Amino acid sequence: MAYTIWLILGFLLIIGEMFTGDFTLACIGIGALASGLVSYLGTSIYWQLGVMAITIIILFFTLRPMILKYLYKNKQPAKSGIDALIGKTFTVVEMRGEKPFIKSDADLWEVKAKENLKKGDSVEVKAVKGITLIVDKK
């Protein structure tokens, strides 16, 4: 009768894996299924827990890294913060003396370019140096 609990737990964990996507719950679920098989053969709880632990460790350190490498082989990390500005095009919205500024969302950024810029010019962000954006005129 204990094997049914292991099997239900295993299948629930594998179903739960669909919501996480990192193959951790699946490893634990497969370990629970292995324990269910051992329990069906009539072994003690210590054997069941041992089989589960060994199965989880083997899967977690062998199969999981291979699957994650396969799933995420072409994924680029998401750019955020200042790095997300590089490559985007903006318009010079303000001049303070000789210094041009662009607006990104609610932030006002000072920009530097090789060319002289004036209000209304379109620029592309090439790099970030401190709190100044290095741009090229488009």
N, C-alpha and C positions, 0 to 999 in steps of 0.2 A: 504494500500500500504506500510505502514511503517513496517508491519510485515515481508515482504519479505526481507527487509534490515537486520532485526534482524536474520532471518533464514539463510541468506547468510553469515552474519558475524559469526554466531554460527558454521555453518559447516566449514567455513574457519579456525576458531580457532581450532576446533577439528581435522581437517586435519593437521594443524600446530603442533599439539601435537605429531604427529608421529616423528617429527624432534627433539623434546626436551626430552620427556620421563619422565618428572617430574610431570605430571598431573596438572600443573598450567594453561596452555592454555585450557585444557579440562574443567576445572572448570569454566573459563570465558566463554567458548563456550556454555556450558550447561546453564549458566546464560543468555546468549544472546538468546538461544532457548526458555527459559522460558519467556523472555521478548517478544519474537515474538508471543508466545501463548497469552499472556496478551494483546498485541497490536491487535491481530486478534479479540479479544473480544470487541475492541473499547474503551479501556481505554486511559487516558491521558499519556503524556510522563513521568510525575512524577511517576505514578504507574508503568510504564514500567521500569524506572530506579530503583525504589524501589525494585521491584521483582527481578531485575537483581542483585542488591547489596546483598539482603538477600540470594538469591540462591548461589551466589559466596561465601559469608561468611560461610554459612552452609556447602557447599561442601569442602571448603578449610580447615576448622577446624575439620571436621568429616570424610568424605569419603577419602580425599587425604592422611592423615596419615595412614589409614588402607591399602590403595592400595600400598603406598610406602613401608610399612612394609612387605606386601606380596611379592612385586616384588623383594626386596633386602634382603630377609631373609637369604639367603645362601651366600651372597657376602662378601668376605673379602676385606678390604681396600688394595689398591695397595701399595706395598712396594717401597720406593724410597730412593735415597741417600745412606747413610751408611747402613740403615736397609736392603737394597736390597742385600748387600754382604753376609749377614749371611746365612749359609747353602751352599754357593757356594764353588767350588773347584778351587784352583789356584796352580801354580807352583812357587817355589822360583826361582827368576830370578837373584838375585844379593845378594852378601854378602858384608857388609861394616864392616870390623873387625869381630866381633862375631854376628852382627845384620843381620838377614835375611830380605829380602824385596820381596814382590810380586808386580805384575803389574796388575791393573784392568783398562781396557781401557787405558787412558793416565796417570793414577795416579799410583804413586809408594807408597806402604804402608809398614810400618815397622810391622813385625809380632812377636809375642811371642808364644812359645809353651813349654810344659813340657819337650819334647824331644829336643835334639840338632838337628838343621836343617842344611842342606847344600844345595848348589845350585842344582836345578833339583828336589828336593823333592816335592811331591804333598801334599797339605794341604787343610783342610776344615775349613772355618771360623765359629767359634762358638759364638763369642761375639765381641763387640767393647768397648775399654776402652780408652777414650780420642781420640788420633789420632793413636792408635795402635790397630791392629787386633789380637784377641786371637784365635789361631788356634790349630787344632789337626793334627798330621801327619797321612797320609793315608797309 
